[in-house]
Amino acid sequence: MHRGRRFALTFSAALALASTGYAEEALIGCGTTDLLHSNTSIKFVGANPLQAEVGDRRILHWYLEDLTGLYVGSFDVVTTVMGGTSDMGHYVRVDGSFTLPNGNIFVATTTTLNDATDTMSSGNAQEVIDWAVIGGTGDFSEASGVVSIVVPEKGVNHLENRPITLSITC
């Protein structure tokens, strides 16, 4: 009976590891890490897809890779319009969560988007947006620091291999 339980636990653990893909991932730790992130989904959620209003959101999901192309986790972002117009720009609150094998890192920032409905842009090209680390879980339960993202040029390249720097203190 014990041998059957051991097999079941071993098989379950192997299945869990295989289903998460963590066997092929690089672990991110405290300190400074440069990564690349590529978009897998982005959508605008609002009553009028041509004009953003207060409370409308952009929801994004990114895959994270280290500079050698090894998968390290994912990055989910919700951008919420807090005010402004398409003509003057939208003031937005941005909340994000890094999901890594050894814990989560929660970040937040505010910025201005020229047009929150335009999912092919994220602000002014080459602008560096700093995100405050506001919490975490696992290895990052006492994390603080800054995550910096360089805004790429508008267009298709906006979605792939964007540089991101994590400067995390734990």
C-alpha positions, -999 to 999 in steps of 0.1 A, spaced: 0 0 0 28 24 7 45 17 -26 12 26 -44 10 59 -25 46 67 -32 40 61 -69 8 83 -68 27 111 -51 57 109 -75 34 107 -105 13 136 -93 45 157 -86 59 149 -121 26 157 -137 24 190 -119 59 199 -129 53 189 -165 20 209 -167 36 241 -154 67 238 -176 89 249 -147 115 222 -155 126 243 -185 125 277 -167 151 299 -152 145 311 -117 145 348 -110 159 360 -77 164 392 -59 188 417 -75 188 431 -110 176 410 -139 171 419 -175 143 401 -193 124 402 -226 86 401 -227 63 392 -256 26 398 -257 3 368 -260 -30 387 -257 -41 423 -254 -77 437 -255 -95 469 -247 -125 465 -225 -150 494 -226 -184 504 -238 -171 522 -269 -140 506 -286 -133 540 -303 -132 562 -273 -119 553 -238 -138 566 -207 -130 565 -170 -131 529 -158 -123 513 -192 -94 489 -192 -67 473 -213 -59 438 -203 -25 423 -213 -7 390 -209 30 387 -216 54 357 -216 88 364 -200 121 351 -212 157 356 -201 182 370 -226 190 335 -238 154 328 -247 146 306 -217 110 310 -204 109 324 -169 72 332 -162 44 355 -172 34 391 -166 -3 402 -165 -12 438 -167 -45 458 -162 -45 494 -173 -74 514 -160 -84 548 -175 -86 574 -147 -93 605 -168 -84 624 -199 -95 622 -235 -82 607 -268 -73 642 -279 -53 651 -248 -42 617 -236 -55 593 -210 -42 593 -174 -41 556 -164 -33 534 -134 -14 503 -143 -13 472 -121 8 442 -129 16 407 -115 47 387 -124 41 350 -120 74 332 -115 82 296 -104 94 309 -70 67 334 -63 48 364 -76 58 401 -78 31 428 -77 38 462 -93 19 494 -100 25 527 -118 6 556 -133 13 571 -168 -3 589 -197 -14 571 -229 -20 591 -260 -51 569 -267 -60 541 -243 -80 523 -271 -49 520 -293 -35 486 -283 -5 491 -306 11 517 -284 20 521 -247 30 557 -244 58 578 -259 84 558 -278 117 552 -258 101 565 -226 112 545 -196 82 537 -173 92 528 -138 68 505 -118 69 504 -80 72 469 -65 42 468 -41 44 433 -28 49 396 -35 46 360 -25 71 331 -21 107 342 -25 94 378 -30 71 381 0 92 410 13 101 424 -21 105 461 -28 121 479 -57 115 490 -93 106 474 -126 116 495 -156 101 490 -191 112 509 -222 83 519 -244 89 506 -279 80 522 -312 43 519 -322 34 489 -343 39 452 -345 73 453 -327 55 468 -298 44 433 -289 75 412 -291 109 410 -273 105 442 -253 132 448 -227 123 449 -191 146 453 -160 137 440 -126 156 456 -97 142 437 -67 153 440 -30 141 412 -8 
